[in-house]
Amino acid sequence: MPRFSVDPNISIAKTLDTDFYTSAEVFEQCREKIFAPSWQFIGSTELVKAKTEVYPFTLLPDYLDEPLVLTRSKTGEINLLSNVCTHRGNIVAEKACKQANLRCRYHGRLFNLDGKFASMPEFKEVRNFPTAEDDLHQLSLFQWSNWLFTCVNPDYPHDLFFRDMLERVNWMPLDEFKSYPELSRTFYVKANWALYCENYLEGFHIPFVHAGLNAVIDFGEYATELFFPYSSLQLGLSKTDKDCFKLPTDSPDYGKNVAAYYFWVFPNMMFNFYPWGLSVNVVEPVSVGECRVRFLSYVWDESKLDKGAGSGLDKVEQEDEEIVENVQRGVRSRFYKHGRYSVTREQGTHHFHRILAEFINK
């Protein structure tokens, strides 16, 4: 298994070795070393809006590929459970619906909506039954306003990933952000998931790749803030005060023309706040050379859609796709192994690479 090293001093550091983006062995290691112990985005509480609603889904299809189910109990509590029957491994909930309990249609094992075993036919003679092992496994669930997150192997508390972002935007009326499925998109990109993330983590390429965005953003004032250990912020300031946030006086950004907050949370989540609302981008590994990117839109002020830095997001995505797909081709070259970092423009990418090395080397 390759080991990776990134010097903490950005001025002398070299970027990750290209094996990270090209090795099938590394790609497989990332599943359990990076994605299983980190927090992942599920969606909003609208998935189980009413009591006794059930919503089955797969966490990171094609990669973690973990069958889970969200339930809202009769008392309104949201639970996140394994969707695998503890009898013979059948999938329990097969479609979103309202129901008073969870029943496996293979042999009739019944669970309450909190995952607790309820009953099982033809099991009277079974000794030492039931035990806690016969309950559906309950996963850790972190709720931030209307958004839900989970972790398969919760080795790290969610505070290490989300704390700084939550504090920075705590003035926003997040409970008013509503899901707009018609504005959401899914893209398949022929590039390693990490290449897509590291492209996001630097604004260095904006003047060269995104002419439309560059016309709005003041590149000279574009700033990256690193939040240790596992997140960061790129602050997009506008050249004018048009189409910017109206910030409260107690915001650390008060007095600035903030057109966008670009938050990244390790390993694969982006939270892009615009005056119209939030675009959540989730990067999902598919293969060593392909990823799936989900754009999920939550609108706060519909009148501000398609304005400022938050406009033309599909075009920006297409421009990013073209670049990172070219990079995926390039890192396979016999003549390229690693590069260097701009001290002033690539702090976010350097931070990301150091975290990747930390997790993958464990």
N, C-alpha and C positions, 0 to 999 in steps of 0.2 A: 504494500500500500504506500503510495507516494506521501511524503510529508511536505508541508508547505510552510514557508517562512516569509513574513513581511516585516521589515524593520519598523519599529514604532516612530523613528525619525523620518518624516516624509521627505526631507531634503536629500536623504541618501538611500531611501527605500526603492526596491524594484517591485513591480506589480507581480501578481500571482503567476506562477508557472502555467503555461498553456495546458498542461495535463488536466487542470481543473475543468476546462471546458471541452476536452476531447476524450477523456478516459471514461470508458464504461464502468470501470471499477470505482472510480471516484463518484460517478453519478449514483451508483448503487449505495455507496457509503453515505452519501448526503441524505438518503431517505431516513435512516435511523439516527444519524449523528446530528443532523441539522433540522430536519422537518418534524420528526417525531417529538423532540423535546421543546420545540418552539410553539408559539401561539399562532393559531390560524383563524381567519375570518370565516364566519358562518353566513351571516346575513343579518337582517333586522328582525325585531320581535314581531313584525307583521306576518312572518311565516307561520306563527301560531297565535293569531290575533285573539281568538275566542277560547273560552274554557273548553276542555276536552278535545282540542284540536291536536292532530298528530301530523308531523311532517318528516318523512324519511328522506335521507340524502346520503351521498358518499363524500367523505372528506378527502379532498385532493384526488379525484378520479385519475386512474392510470399511474398513480405514484404511491401515496399512502394507501389509497383505495380502501378506506375504512368505512363500512356501513354503519351509519348512526341514525338516530331518530330524535327529533325534538318533540316534546309533549308539553301541553299546558294542562295542569290538573284541574279538578273541579273547584279548587280554592284559588286558582289563578297562578300558581307557581309554575315556572318553566323548568323543565328537566331535560338534560341531554344524556341519552342512553346508547349503549351498544344496541344495534338492531339485529343481533345474532342470538337466536334462541339458545338457551343454556342446556337444552336437551340433546339435540343432534346438529345444531349449527345452522338451521334454516333461517332465512331472512324473515323477520316477524312482521313489520309494517311494510306493506308493498306500495301504498299510495297515500297521498295526503287526504285526510278526511277528519270527521268528528266521530269519536267513539269513546265509550266509557272505560275501556281497558285495551290491552294489547293481547291478542290471541294468535298463537302460531297455528297456521292452517295445516301444518304437517301432522302433528299428533295432538293438537289441542291444548298445549301448555298455555296457561293464562297468567298475565302479569298486570299489576296495577300501573297507572300512568307514571308513577315514580320509579318504576322498574322492579318493584318488589314482587317476588313470586306469590301467586294467589292460589292456583290449583293446577292439578295434572291428573287426567284420567288414567286408570289402570296402574297406579303407583302405590297402592295401599301396602303392598308387601315389601317395598323398598325400605331398607333399614337406614337409619341416620339421615333421613330425608324429611323436609328440605333443609338446606343449610344456606349460608350467605352466598355460596357459589352458584346457587340456583336462581339468584336475582340477576337481572340484567345489569351489566357493569355501568355505573354512573360516572360520567366524565366531568372533569373540571369545567366550569362555565363562568366566563367573565362577561359581564354586561356593562357596556358603556353607553349611557343614554338608551337609544333604541337598537344598538348594535351588539351582536353576540360573537364571542370568540371561544375557542377551546384549544386544548393541548392534549395530545395522545399520551405522552409521558411527561407529566408536569414537574420537571426538575427545576424549573426557573419560575419564580412568581411573576405574575403579569405586570406588576409594578415596574420591573426592570425594563420592560418594553414600551409601556404606554404612558408612564407618569408625566414626562415632560410635555407630550402633546396634549394630554388632558388639561394640564395647568395652563398652557398657552392659549387655548381656545375656550376656556371655561365660561367666557362671557357670551358665547353664541347660544341662541335658543335651540339647542340640538334636538329637543323633543319635537320641534316643528318641522324638521327635515323629513320629507316624505319620499318614499321609493318611487322612481319613475322608470319602470321597465322598458318603456318605449325609447328611452334615451340610453339604455345600457347596451353594451356590445361585448362580443367575444372574438378575439383575434388569435390565430395560430401563427407563430413566428418561428422561422427556421433558424433558431439560435438557442444556445444554452441559456437556461433561466437566469444564471448569474450574470451573463453578459447584458441581458435586458435590464437587470437591476442596477448594474454599475453605470450603465448609460444614463439611467434616471438620476443617479446620485451626483451628477455634475452638470452645471450650467455652461461649462466651457464650450460645448458644441453648439449652443443656441445661435450665435451669430452666423455659424457656418451651415447649419442644417435647417433651422426654423426661421425663415424670413418673416413670416407673419407674426410669430410670437416675439421675435426680436424687435419688431416695430412698436410693440406695447411695453415690453420689459426694459427697464434701465439696466443694461448689462454691467455698466460700470459700478452700480450699487448692489448688484446681485450678491447675496451673502449666504454662506453655509454655516450652520451651527451644529456642532456635534454634541449629542446627548449620550453620556456614558451610563450603562454600557451598550445598549442595543437599539438606538434610534438616532435620527438626525432631522434637521429642518433646513430647507432651502427657502429663503425669503425672497419672493419675487416682488420687487418694487416697480411701480409704474413711472413713466416719464412725466405724467401729469396726475392730477387727483381725480380724473375721470374714471369711472368704473372701478373704484377702489372700495375697500371696507370703510365703514364709519366706525372707527375704533373708540372704545370707552377710554376715559382719561387714565384709568388704572392699568391699561394694557402696556406692557413693555415696549410695544410698537407704536404707541400713540405719537402722532405728529409725522408719521411716515405714510407714504402713498403705497399701501400694501395692496397689490393686485392679486396675489395668490400666496397661500401657505402650502408648501410642498413637504409634507411629512413622510418619512420613510421609517418603517418598523421592521426589524430583522425577523425572518430572512427575506420575505417576498411581498410585503404589503406597502402600498402607497396611499396616503390620504391627502387628496388635493382639495383644499378649501378655497372656494371662489365666492365673490359676493352673491352669486345665485345659489350656492349650496356646496355639495361635496361629491367628488368623483373618487370612488374607491377603486384602486387597481390592484388586482391579485394576480401574481405571476405563478403559474402552476407548471412544474416540470412534466414533460411528456416523454422525452428521450434525451440522450446526451446532447443532441443537436436540435431539439425543438422544445418550445414551451407554449403554453396557452395563457393568454392574458385576458382577464375579465374586467371590463369597465362597468361599474355599478353606480348609477346616478341617484343622488338624494337631493331633492330640490327644496330650497328654503324660500327664495324669492324668484318666482317665475318671470317677472318683468325684466330680470337682469340676465336671462339666458342669452347665449350667443353674443356676449359683449366682453370686451377686455381680454385678459389673459385666459379666461375660461371659455373662450369661443374657439370654434374650429378644432376641437379636440381630435376628431377623426383624422384630419389632415396632419396634425402633429404626430399622431400615432403612426400613420403611414410613413412619414419621414423617419421616425425612430426605427421602424421595422426595417426599412431599406438599409440603414446604417448598421444595425446590429447583425443583420444577416450577412452583410459584407464582412463584418469583423469575424463572425463564425467561420467564414471561408478562410479569412486571413490567418487565424490562430492555428490552423492546421498546417501552415507552411513549415517546411524544414528549416527556414531561415529566421523564424521568430519564436522566441521562448518567453520573453517578458519585456516590459517597457519601464518607463519612469513616470513620476507624478509631477504635475504642476503644483507647487507649494501653495499657490494662491487660489487655484481653481478646482483641484481634485481632492480636497480633504475628505469629502464624503465617500468617494471611491476607495481611498486609502483606508478609511475607517471600516468600510464593508469588508475589504480584503483581510484586514487583521482579524475581524470576527470570524470570517470563514475559516481562516487558518486555525484559530483557537478551537472551534467546534470540530473540524475535521481531523485534527491531530489527536483528539482525545481517544 
